[in-house]
Amino acid sequence: MSIVNLKRLKEEAIQLLIKIINTPSISKQEQEVSLLIEDYLSKYGFNINRKFNNIWTENNNYIKNQNTPTILLNSHHDTVHPGTNWDTDPYTAIIKKNNKLIGLGSNDAGASVVALISAFIYLSSLSIILPYKLILSITAEEEISGNEGVKSILSELGKIDVGIIGEPTNMQVAIAEKGLIVLDCLAIGKSAHSASSPHSGINAIYIATKDIEYLKNIRFTRESKLLGKTTLTVTQIKGGIQHNMIPDCCSFVLDIRTNELYDKEELISIIKNNISSKIQIRSSTYNFSFIDQNHPIVLQSKKLNLKLYGSPTLSDQSNMSFATIKIGVGDSVRSHTPNEYIYISEIINGIDIYIRLLKDFQL
């Protein structure tokens, strides 16, 4: 492969993102968009590997021996369902006069996808021999933490020394990421006719609301320098089956974002010992992520004057046991919102930063 014109790559990145937006890719329905990306990479001569709706490939211009380190470039092509209140068709990319590109998945994480692809193609086309192998993976089911997403292919990628995860971070570098615990809680009461004496039944909703009031005010005091405090939010509640019956059960869901200063058993024990509702663990496998601040990729980020921070949001980093950073195009506050958008200038800048991060990098 001869050196690819970077200006042309950037123009193609915008057109590729438009095609991605115009190709619905709700989690578990990503086949068409994965084929679109596969076709684009194939035109540059890359051999594409596929499992489910995940695709990956590697460069060829690296030192080929068993000691050569491997860098993984990863982002996801699936999206959430579009919410309400869109002013435009979420599946039709629209560019406004100020070069704002609107469409579902434009910010999360289509812009990072095309920026990583462009940087990968450019670095793979260089006439120099890179001191590392690059693997590019564009994967599925990130939005639902699905089993047929990136976790299904990690064992097939071989040993990875460091991962660069493309998620909207304003091209700042997340060197830590909060973990996630999801708890299903069930308040148990006793059913009775709503017109009966209050002593005839036990209203499960009242039990649940008392527990929720406690949880609303709970504070986890150990504060991380990077990740801040562990937080807890009640995100769902359901109780009662009809208006004239005292409900005998009421369920609610807790979303807990953890820092490194609490282990999950301690957090669950604190909650269990202070509420009346029964607790069932839905998920506690998504641990916080941390990378040593003296890791070469972090030092390289500092050299480029990229801001380092701790991220409150979960990503596919939680599935990876090797060192990772999260850095990508766009702003996480735009994710999952009506009229999701990205600025074209952000994509161009993101491509440049990815290339600068890796071109002269050594592990």
C-alpha positions as CSV (number, residue, x, y, z in Angstrom):
1,M,0.0,0.0,0.0
2,S,1.4,3.4,-0.9
3,I,1.0,6.4,1.4
4,V,-2.6,7.5,1.5
5,N,-3.4,11.2,1.0
6,L,-4.5,12.4,4.4
7,K,-6.8,15.1,3.1
8,R,-8.6,12.6,0.9
9,L,-9.0,10.3,3.9
10,K,-10.6,13.0,6.0
11,E,-13.0,13.7,3.2
12,E,-13.9,10.0,2.9
13,A,-14.3,9.9,6.7
14,I,-17.2,12.4,6.5
15,Q,-18.8,10.5,3.7
16,L,-18.4,7.2,5.5
17,L,-20.0,8.6,8.6
18,I,-23.0,9.9,6.6
19,K,-23.4,6.3,5.2
20,I,-23.2,4.9,8.7
21,I,-25.9,7.2,10.0
22,N,-28.1,6.4,7.1
23,T,-27.8,2.7,7.9
24,P,-29.8,1.8,11.0
25,S,-27.7,-0.2,13.5
26,I,-29.6,-0.6,16.7
27,S,-27.8,-3.1,19.0
28,K,-28.2,-6.7,17.7
29,Q,-29.2,-5.3,14.2
30,E,-25.7,-4.1,13.1
31,Q,-25.1,-6.5,10.2
32,E,-25.7,-4.0,7.4
33,V,-23.5,-1.3,8.9
34,S,-20.7,-3.8,9.6
35,L,-20.8,-4.9,6.0
36,L,-20.6,-1.2,5.0
37,I,-17.5,-0.7,7.0
38,E,-16.0,-4.0,5.9
39,D,-16.5,-3.0,2.3
40,Y,-14.7,0.4,2.9
41,L,-11.7,-1.3,4.5
42,S,-11.5,-4.0,1.9
43,K,-11.1,-1.3,-0.8
44,Y,-7.8,-0.4,0.9
45,G,-6.7,-4.0,0.7
46,F,-7.2,-5.1,4.2
47,N,-8.2,-8.7,5.0
48,I,-11.3,-8.6,7.3
49,N,-12.1,-11.0,10.1
50,R,-15.7,-11.3,11.2
51,K,-17.6,-12.8,14.1
52,F,-21.2,-12.0,14.6
53,N,-21.4,-8.3,13.7
54,N,-17.9,-7.6,14.8
55,I,-15.1,-6.9,12.3
56,W,-11.4,-6.6,12.8
57,T,-8.2,-6.3,10.7
58,E,-4.5,-5.5,11.2
59,N,-1.7,-3.5,9.6
60,N,1.1,-5.2,7.7
61,N,3.9,-2.6,8.2
62,Y,5.3,-3.7,11.6
63,I,8.3,-5.6,13.0
64,K,7.2,-9.2,12.8
65,N,8.6,-11.0,15.8
66,Q,7.2,-12.5,18.9
67,N,8.3,-9.5,21.0
68,T,6.5,-6.9,19.0
69,P,3.7,-5.2,21.1
70,T,0.1,-5.0,19.8
71,I,-2.1,-1.9,20.1
72,L,-5.9,-2.3,19.7
73,L,-8.0,0.5,18.2
74,N,-11.6,-0.2,19.1
75,S,-14.9,1.5,18.8
76,H,-18.5,0.4,18.3
77,H,-21.0,0.8,15.4
78,D,-24.2,0.0,17.3
79,T,-26.6,2.7,18.5
80,V,-29.4,3.0,21.0
81,H,-33.0,3.3,19.8
82,P,-33.8,6.9,18.9
83,G,-35.8,8.7,21.5
84,T,-38.6,11.1,20.9
85,N,-38.5,14.8,20.1
86,W,-36.1,14.5,17.1
87,D,-36.6,17.5,14.7
88,T,-35.2,15.4,11.8
89,D,-35.2,11.7,10.8
90,P,-32.6,10.2,13.1
91,Y,-31.6,7.8,10.3
92,T,-30.9,10.5,7.7
93,A,-27.7,12.5,8.1
94,I,-28.1,16.2,7.7
95,I,-25.3,18.8,7.6
96,K,-26.2,22.3,8.8
97,K,-24.5,25.5,7.5
98,N,-22.2,25.5,10.5
99,N,-20.9,22.0,9.5
100,K,-22.9,20.4,12.3
101,L,-23.7,16.8,11.2
102,I,-26.9,15.6,12.8
103,G,-28.0,11.9,13.0
104,L,-28.4,9.0,15.3
105,G,-24.9,7.6,16.3
106,S,-23.1,10.6,14.9
107,N,-21.5,11.4,18.3
108,D,-21.8,8.0,19.9
109,A,-19.7,6.6,18.4
110,G,-19.8,7.1,14.7
111,A,-17.3,10.0,14.7
112,S,-14.8,8.0,16.7
113,V,-15.3,5.0,14.4
114,V,-14.5,6.9,11.2
115,A,-11.6,8.8,12.9
116,L,-10.0,5.6,14.1
117,I,-10.5,3.9,10.7
118,S,-8.8,6.9,9.0
119,A,-5.9,7.0,11.4
120,F,-5.5,3.2,11.0
121,I,-5.4,3.4,7.2
122,Y,-3.0,6.3,7.2
123,L,-0.6,4.6,9.7
124,S,-0.8,1.3,7.8
125,S,0.1,3.1,4.5
126,L,3.3,4.6,5.9
127,S,6.5,3.4,4.2
128,I,8.2,3.1,7.7
129,I,8.1,-0.1,9.7
130,L,6.1,0.5,12.9
131,P,7.5,-0.8,16.2
132,Y,4.0,-2.2,17.0
133,K,1.2,-4.2,15.4
134,L,-2.1,-2.4,15.0
135,I,-5.4,-4.2,15.3
136,L,-8.5,-2.2,14.3
137,S,-11.8,-3.6,15.6
138,I,-15.2,-2.1,15.1
139,T,-17.6,-4.0,17.3
140,A,-21.3,-4.6,18.1
141,E,-23.6,-4.5,21.1
142,E,-21.7,-2.0,23.2
143,E,-24.8,-0.1,24.0
144,I,-26.4,-3.2,25.7
145,S,-23.1,-4.7,27.0
146,G,-24.1,-7.8,24.9
147,N,-22.3,-11.1,24.8
148,E,-21.9,-10.9,21.0
149,G,-20.0,-7.7,21.1
150,V,-16.3,-7.1,21.7
151,K,-16.1,-9.6,24.5
152,S,-16.8,-12.4,22.0
153,I,-13.7,-11.7,20.0
154,L,-11.0,-10.7,22.5
155,S,-9.7,-14.2,22.8
156,E,-9.2,-14.3,19.0
157,L,-7.1,-11.1,18.8
158,G,-4.1,-12.5,20.6
159,K,-2.1,-10.7,23.3
160,I,-3.0,-7.0,23.4
161,D,-0.5,-4.6,25.2
162,V,-2.7,-1.5,25.2
163,G,-6.1,-0.6,23.9
164,I,-7.3,2.8,22.6
165,I,-11.1,2.9,23.0
166,G,-13.0,5.4,20.8
167,E,-15.8,7.0,22.7
168,P,-16.9,10.7,22.8
169,T,-14.4,12.4,25.2
170,N,-13.7,15.7,23.4
171,M,-10.4,14.0,22.5
172,Q,-9.4,14.2,26.2
173,V,-7.9,11.0,27.6
174,A,-9.8,9.0,30.2
175,I,-7.2,7.1,32.2
176,A,-9.8,5.7,34.6
177,E,-13.5,4.7,34.2
178,K,-16.1,4.0,36.8
179,G,-17.5,0.5,37.2
180,L,-21.2,-0.5,37.3
181,I,-23.4,-2.6,39.6
182,V,-27.1,-3.1,38.8
183,L,-29.3,-4.3,41.6
184,D,-33.0,-5.5,41.3
185,C,-34.8,-4.7,44.5
186,L,-38.2,-6.1,45.5
187,A,-40.4,-4.8,48.3
188,I,-42.8,-7.4,49.7
189,G,-46.2,-6.5,51.2
190,K,-49.6,-8.1,51.6
191,S,-52.5,-7.5,49.2
192,A,-55.9,-6.4,50.3
193,H,-58.9,-4.4,49.0
194,S,-58.0,-0.7,48.9
195,A,-61.2,0.2,50.7
196,S,-60.5,-2.1,53.6
197,S,-59.0,-1.0,56.9
198,P,-55.3,0.0,56.5
199,H,-54.5,-2.9,58.8
200,S,-55.9,-5.4,56.3
201,G,-52.9,-5.2,54.0
202,I,-49.3,-4.1,53.7
203,N,-48.6,-1.6,50.9
204,A,-45.4,-2.7,49.1
205,I,-45.2,0.7,47.4
206,Y,-44.9,2.4,50.8
207,I,-42.1,0.0,51.7
208,A,-40.3,0.7,48.5
209,T,-40.6,4.4,48.8
210,K,-39.2,4.4,52.3
211,D,-36.2,2.4,51.0
212,I,-35.9,4.7,48.0
213,E,-35.9,7.8,50.3
214,Y,-33.0,6.3,52.2
215,L,-31.1,5.5,49.0
216,K,-31.8,9.0,47.7
217,N,-29.8,10.4,50.6
218,I,-27.1,7.7,50.9
219,R,-23.5,9.1,50.5
220,F,-20.4,7.0,49.9
221,T,-17.7,9.2,51.4
222,R,-14.5,7.7,49.9
223,E,-13.7,10.1,47.0
224,S,-11.3,9.1,44.3
225,K,-9.0,11.8,42.8
226,L,-9.8,10.7,39.3
227,L,-13.3,9.1,39.5
228,G,-14.9,11.2,42.3
229,K,-17.4,9.5,44.5
230,T,-19.3,6.3,44.1
231,T,-22.9,7.2,43.1
232,L,-26.3,5.5,43.3
233,T,-29.4,6.2,41.3
234,V,-32.9,4.6,41.3
235,T,-33.7,4.3,37.6
236,Q,-36.8,2.2,37.4
237,I,-39.9,1.4,39.6
238,K,-42.9,-0.8,39.1
239,G,-45.7,-1.6,41.5
240,G,-49.5,-2.4,41.7
241,I,-51.7,-4.1,39.2
242,Q,-55.1,-2.2,39.6
243,H,-56.4,0.8,41.4
244,N,-58.5,-0.9,44.0
245,M,-56.0,-3.4,45.3
246,I,-53.2,-2.7,47.9
247,P,-50.1,-4.0,46.1
248,D,-48.2,-6.8,47.6
249,C,-45.0,-6.2,45.7
250,C,-43.1,-3.3,44.2
251,S,-39.8,-3.6,42.3
252,F,-37.2,-1.0,41.6
253,V,-33.7,-0.9,40.0
254,L,-30.5,0.6,41.3
255,D,-27.7,1.8,39.0
256,I,-24.4,2.2,41.0
257,R,-21.3,3.7,39.5
258,T,-18.2,2.7,41.5
259,N,-14.8,4.1,42.1
260,E,-11.8,2.1,43.1
261,L,-12.2,2.7,46.8
262,Y,-15.1,0.3,47.4
263,D,-15.3,-3.3,46.4
264,K,-18.7,-4.5,45.2
265,E,-19.3,-6.8,48.1
266,E,-19.0,-3.9,50.6
267,L,-21.3,-1.7,48.6
268,I,-24.0,-4.4,48.2
269,S,-23.7,-5.2,52.0
270,I,-24.2,-1.5,52.9
271,I,-27.4,-1.4,50.9
272,K,-28.7,-4.7,52.0
273,N,-28.3,-3.9,55.6
274,N,-30.2,-0.6,55.4
275,I,-33.3,-1.3,53.3
276,S,-36.2,-3.7,53.8
277,S,-36.5,-4.7,50.1
278,K,-34.9,-7.9,48.9
279,I,-31.9,-7.5,46.6
280,Q,-30.9,-9.5,43.6
281,I,-27.7,-8.8,41.7
282,R,-28.4,-8.3,38.0
283,S,-24.9,-7.3,37.1
284,S,-21.6,-6.7,39.0
285,T,-19.0,-7.8,36.5
286,Y,-18.2,-4.3,35.0
287,N,-15.3,-3.2,37.1
288,F,-13.7,0.2,37.2
289,S,-10.8,0.6,34.7
290,F,-7.4,2.2,35.6
291,I,-4.1,2.6,33.8
292,D,-0.8,3.5,35.4
293,Q,-0.1,7.2,34.9
294,N,3.5,6.3,34.0
295,H,2.3,4.0,31.2
296,P,3.9,5.0,27.8
297,I,0.5,5.8,26.2
298,V,-0.3,8.1,29.1
299,L,3.1,9.8,28.9
300,Q,2.6,10.2,25.2
301,S,-0.8,11.8,25.9
302,K,0.9,14.2,28.3
303,K,3.5,15.0,25.7
304,L,0.8,16.1,23.3
305,N,-0.8,18.2,26.1
306,L,-4.0,16.1,26.1
307,K,-6.1,16.5,29.2
308,L,-6.3,13.5,31.4
309,Y,-9.4,12.7,33.5
310,G,-11.5,10.0,35.0
311,S,-14.7,9.0,33.2
312,P,-18.1,8.4,34.9
313,T,-19.5,6.5,31.9
314,L,-19.1,2.8,31.1
315,S,-17.6,1.5,27.9
316,D,-16.1,-1.6,26.4
317,Q,-13.0,-0.9,28.5
318,S,-14.8,-2.8,31.3
319,N,-14.5,-6.0,29.2
320,M,-10.7,-5.7,28.7
321,S,-8.1,-7.0,31.1
322,F,-5.2,-5.2,29.5
323,A,-4.2,-1.5,29.8
324,T,-6.6,0.9,28.1
325,I,-7.3,4.5,27.6
326,K,-10.6,6.0,26.3
327,I,-10.3,8.9,23.8
328,G,-12.7,9.8,21.1
329,V,-14.5,12.4,19.0
330,G,-17.5,14.3,20.3
331,D,-19.0,15.0,23.7
332,S,-20.6,12.4,25.9
333,V,-23.4,14.8,27.0
334,R,-24.7,14.6,23.4
335,S,-25.0,10.8,23.5
336,H,-28.5,9.3,23.5
337,T,-30.1,12.7,23.0
338,P,-32.6,14.0,20.4
339,N,-30.8,15.6,17.4
340,E,-27.5,14.0,18.3
341,Y,-24.7,15.7,16.4
342,I,-21.0,16.1,15.7
343,Y,-19.1,18.9,14.1
344,I,-17.1,18.0,11.0
345,S,-14.1,20.0,12.5
346,E,-14.2,17.7,15.5
347,I,-13.7,14.6,13.3
348,I,-10.8,16.2,11.4
349,N,-9.2,17.2,14.6
350,G,-9.7,13.7,16.0
351,I,-8.0,12.0,13.1
352,D,-5.0,14.3,13.5
353,I,-4.8,13.6,17.3
354,Y,-5.0,9.8,16.8
355,I,-2.2,10.0,14.2
356,R,0.0,12.2,16.4
357,L,-0.7,9.9,19.4
358,L,0.6,6.8,17.5
359,K,2.9,7.8,14.7
360,D,6.1,8.2,16.8
361,F,4.9,6.1,19.7
362,Q,6.9,3.2,21.2
363,L,5.8,0.8,23.9
